[in-house]
Amino acid sequence: MKNMKKSNIDKISIVLCFVLSLNVLFSSAIISKAENFEDSQTDTLSYTVSYGKGLYISYAGSEPKNFIKGDPPESQIAEAGESITVALNTFTFRDYSFGGWKYTYVDSNGDKQTLYYNEGDVIENLQSDMKLEATWTKKQDNLKIDAFATYADTNEKSEHYIGEITILKESPSSPAENYEFCGWTDNEGKVLYSPGDEYEIKNINTVIKPVWSVDGEQINYKKISVTVSKGGTASLSEIYLLSGTTKAIRFEPNEGYALDSVTVNGESYGKASNIAVTVEDVDIYVNAVFSELPKDNSGEDSLDPEKNEFKITVNIEGKGSVSPSNILTVKKGASVTITFVPDKNYRLPLEIMDNGNYNFFNKQWNGEYTITDVSEDHVINILFISETSVLNPSIQTESKDPTTDNAPSKFTAKICIFILILAAIFGFVAVKFCNPKTKARNKKRH
């Protein structure tokens, strides 16, 4: 009987030893797996930090000329757990000052968080891809783009505001042989500016003209200005040319119209559809008049009747509404007022685009936009701006905290395994030495 009980206790001991061995093997496997996972994360994973302009550039899909200079910094790639230095800004947004970079992500609780970085800051322990968006502040409130500057030598036009300071070009395009460049002058022609001088935009349409001399005698650019009546077009509207230069001009009537007369500085050129004018000492003003073709016997136009109704289409980006409708039909010559209303957490922009042209407003704009004397179709684009962003940076709702390390912890795994081993040893000792019958047997031996 005693041998049977002893045999049972020995069996229990063998089972516990077997379990203890399994625990040890299992623990080794967990540690090995954790080490391999961590090594694979460190060795193979890398993340990209990219940079965005942080603003909506254009409603038409292309950037307005002279507003954006340069491109955002190139993307940076770093391995998981490494650090990166936030790049310097490499582009400018006219009339705005760069305010740094921002990164928006959703944390583990589902809340949106935003981190702000300055140029040169260090992001440590990188654990996800990041897109940093530029932030901007307006240099001057109620700033309105209301002027243009044109270099007469190239007819290159740029947008400005009255009072803006610009730097004059170092040199004009290649002049004719034997011409010597003297400097720049403007519409008034009273001041000779040197290349690289600062120049203040004073007029809505400023013309910056190079001044030349030939054999010591100063010459200048002269203007050719072409106007046309309703019913036709001309091959150019305005150009500045050196004295002695000849320019060809072509006139084309619209359907249902014919060229009636052409004059150059008041002199008649008849009905010539192609003329050539030579610039001398004065500006040249060309005027072309078109007349409507006669109607047939039925009283109707001999060609298609003139359009009497026009369509106005409003395209919306962001969240908001338009009234009375985003598609309107308006009678010729009538006026129409369109009202834009942003949704909650959105606001009105300070500009809209109408047929490709920007219309700017101040901060007091109430969202009403009026078109008077409608004479053509209109396509209007408006972008309602989110109050949660600076100039509408793209929010990355799927991003996460870039510094959160989700890799398994070897230290935690080892602690758990150590507790399991202690529990197994304690169980073995309890069965082996704390059983009452075992105690009695040991006492009897002694």
Helices and strands as residue ranges (DSSP letters): H 2-44, E 46-52, E 68-70, E 76-79, E 84-85, E 91-93, E 96-106, E 112-117, E 122-123, E 130-138, E 147-151, E 156-160, E 165-167, E 180-185, E 198-200, E 205-214, E 217-228, E 232-234, E 238-242, E 246-253, E 257-264, E 267-268, E 274-278, E 284-292, E 309-317, E 320-323, E 327-331, E 336-342, E 346-347, E 351-354, E 357-360, E 368-371, E 378-383, E 385-386, H 410-433, H 436-445
